[in-house]
Amino acid sequence: MSDNRKKSRRRRSTDEVPELTPIEKSIAKHLRFQCPTKKGMLMGMQVVYFNGTKAVECLTESKWSSISTKALAGESTKD
């Protein structure tokens, strides 16, 4: 009878979640509040979502579109 019970899922520890850099946090915050969203129903729950194409357009029109990849990686651009 105990074989029929569902096993509990192991919870992830907080150590496995990577920390975001300040640039990544600001980009995520910009997308959250500036990207156009839509509201809908999913399995009886109200959800808010965005289209990936609109997110890319929002980022290309933002100030982060001109940042070099070295700056995003945290490296110094001065030599």
Secondary structure, 3 states (H helix, E strand, C coil): CHHHCCCCCCCCCHHHCCCCCHHHHHHHHHHHHHCCEEEEEECCEEEEEECHHHHHHHHHCCHHHHCCHHHHHCCCCCC
